[in-house]
Amino acid sequence: MTLKVWLEIVQQAAAGSGALLMTALKQAQVTVARRHDGEEDGAGIVLFAEANAALLQALPALCRHASVMAIAACGQPPSCAQKRALLAAGALDVLLWPAGSIDAGQVLARLQRWQAVAQLLASGAVRQQLVGESAAWTALLHQVVEMAAFSQASMLITGETGTGKDLLAQLVHRLGNCSGDFTILDCTTLSPDLAGSELFGHERGAFTGAAAARDGAFALADGGVLFLDEVGELPLPLQAQLLRAIQERKYKRVGGNTWQPTQFRLVCATNRELEHEVARGAFRADLYYRIAGWRCQTPPLRERQDDILPLARHFLAELAQRPPPALDAAVREYLLLRDYPGNVRELRQTVTRIWHRHCGPGPITIGALPPNEQLLAPHWPDQYFEAAVRRALAQGCKLSHITRCATDVAIRLVLAEEHGNNQRAAARLGVTDRALQIRRKAATCAEQAATAATPPAAF
Ligand SMILES: Nc1ncnc2c1ncn2[C@@H]1O[C@H](COP(=O)(O)OP(=O)(O)OP(=O)(O)O)[C@@H](O)[C@H]1O
């Protein structure tokens, strides 16, 4: 696996460590380059001497497209609060090296892990099943992929209905290198009477109707993944039964006397806030801590608007089984502005309904929308805009900042859609060509000034 990294020395005092690090990494067959415009993605190292305001200001631009470790290579070591600030500014990790020393092993280990995770994220095992490029979704997927492939921790996936918890549990199984099956136990269907047999299996004659011995979920999951779906719905008496098998990794069949060992990875999902359930006594705290080795939360579709159209195209491709038809602008607008209380599942159903009504060659047109929804005019500002402004206000943003950000986002989006064509973007935004040019130039200057606040040192 060839490792590649860029290096940025943001303060002159760290230049000596930079030179040492470059030599050590090259000896370890890592391709190291100075960061320059156009080569900002992949993995990066930011060497600094002091975690000052200028560094914190420059870091977000450096980390925008790259996985970056920030290394304090000399000077005053950053405090805990400064380390947190560096993470908040976009660094994935903060390392400390005493003046004049370097530890290439620390860097190598992180580069290897990051590259392995990036390769998995780009693989068919992930991308063919799970669609989404929004920041909220990719951050979650990154965590799940890393935990699935590099740990055996039990995982608790929480989130609203239809947000992909089941798909993520299957992903954990695919990436987990286990030999056994993916065994699903839907906790909503477990009745206290039959649960013992479902979970632990039974011996022949254990109860009326038990004509033959049968394996339960714990036996079926041996060597694989046991997925407890809707774990928040488990009645308390069943939680006690489960706890022992999960804790000790052994169980007895109903009507049996011998302990059977079983090894499985546990993944649980729920749309309940399990901490609240624990606090109100509806979920056992000891079971909660056993199942929540690693916790993650799936974002609702309203927080990943950017994923709506890619998801819709993915579902259409599945339905069409050939290159799917394009979506007419009115259909795209409808999909983007609609509410999805059932999240991705509801989007899938909506796309399926539209697909059933579409006929003939050419794009899918507005006539294919459900008749009762065809004439709904989109209104703006809508709930999403209001939610975004509310979040900005909660963070103490002033009106001028909110206005400038809204303008910048609109310009960025339209320019991307128009492939950087200033004239077409200006026409769509309702400003003159020249006004847009001036605005873009000012934005570029501001960004350069922020980055240049800490000039890179030569090494
Ligand atoms: N990122 C995604 N990419 C592609 N399809 C997705 C994605 N997320 C969800 N889906 C689809 O949405 C539907 C619901 O997903 P899933 O069953 O995993 O959700 P869930 O959170 O487990 O729902 P519930 O809590 O109701 O069980 C499925 O058809 C699934 O294929």
Ligand as a Chemical Component Dictionary entry (heavy atoms), coordinates in Angstrom:
data_LIG
# 
_chem_comp.id                   LIG 
_chem_comp.type                 NON-POLYMER 
_chem_comp.pdbx_formal_charge   0 
_chem_comp.three_letter_code    LIG 
# 
loop_
_chem_comp_atom.comp_id 
_chem_comp_atom.atom_id 
_chem_comp_atom.alt_atom_id 
_chem_comp_atom.type_symbol 
_chem_comp_atom.charge 
_chem_comp_atom.model_Cartn_x 
_chem_comp_atom.model_Cartn_y 
_chem_comp_atom.model_Cartn_z 
_chem_comp_atom.pdbx_ordinal 
LIG N1  N1  N 0 -27.759 5.687  2.548  1  
LIG C1  C1  C 0 -28.661 4.918  1.921  2  
LIG N2  N2  N 0 -28.441 4.529  0.651  3  
LIG C2  C2  C 0 -29.334 3.765  -0.005 4  
LIG N3  N3  N 0 -30.490 3.352  0.534  5  
LIG C3  C3  C 0 -30.770 3.708  1.791  6  
LIG C4  C4  C 0 -29.867 4.507  2.564  7  
LIG N4  N4  N 0 -30.401 4.695  3.782  8  
LIG C5  C5  C 0 -31.566 4.045  3.786  9  
LIG N5  N5  N 0 -31.816 3.450  2.603  10 
LIG C6  C6  C 0 -33.005 2.692  2.219  11 
LIG O1  O1  O 0 -34.077 3.189  3.014  12 
LIG C7  C7  C 0 -34.881 2.116  3.515  13 
LIG C8  C8  C 0 -34.877 2.118  5.030  14 
LIG O2  O2  O 0 -33.565 1.789  5.486  15 
LIG P1  P1  P 0 -33.329 0.953  6.820  16 
LIG O3  O3  O 0 -34.315 -0.166 6.929  17 
LIG O4  O4  O 0 -31.894 0.598  6.887  18 
LIG O5  O5  O 0 -33.704 2.057  7.891  19 
LIG P2  P2  P 0 -33.873 1.895  9.475  20 
LIG O6  O6  O 0 -33.271 3.128  10.069 21 
LIG O7  O7  O 0 -33.325 0.570  9.912  22 
LIG O8  O8  O 0 -35.439 1.928  9.636  23 
LIG P3  P3  P 0 -36.342 1.383  10.868 24 
LIG O9  O9  O 0 -35.896 2.110  12.105 25 
LIG O10 O10 O 0 -37.729 1.758  10.474 26 
LIG O11 O11 O 0 -36.107 -0.100 10.946 27 
LIG C9  C9  C 0 -34.326 0.844  2.897  28 
LIG O12 O12 O 0 -35.042 0.600  1.719  29 
LIG C10 C10 C 0 -32.894 1.205  2.580  30 
LIG O13 O13 O 0 -32.425 0.451  1.509  31 
# 
loop_
_chem_comp_bond.comp_id 
_chem_comp_bond.atom_id_1 
_chem_comp_bond.atom_id_2 
_chem_comp_bond.value_order 
_chem_comp_bond.pdbx_ordinal 
LIG N1  C1  SING 1  
LIG C1  N2  SING 2  
LIG C1  C4  DOUB 3  
LIG N2  C2  DOUB 4  
LIG C2  N3  SING 5  
LIG N3  C3  DOUB 6  
LIG C3  C4  SING 7  
LIG C3  N5  SING 8  
LIG C4  N4  SING 9  
LIG N4  C5  DOUB 10 
LIG C5  N5  SING 11 
LIG N5  C6  SING 12 
LIG C6  O1  SING 13 
LIG C6  C10 SING 14 
LIG O1  C7  SING 15 
LIG C7  C8  SING 16 
LIG C7  C9  SING 17 
LIG C8  O2  SING 18 
LIG O2  P1  SING 19 
LIG P1  O3  DOUB 20 
LIG P1  O4  SING 21 
LIG P1  O5  SING 22 
LIG O5  P2  SING 23 
LIG P2  O6  DOUB 24 
LIG P2  O7  SING 25 
LIG P2  O8  SING 26 
LIG O8  P3  SING 27 
LIG P3  O9  DOUB 28 
LIG P3  O10 SING 29 
LIG P3  O11 SING 30 
LIG C9  O12 SING 31 
LIG C9  C10 SING 32 
LIG C10 O13 SING 33 
# 
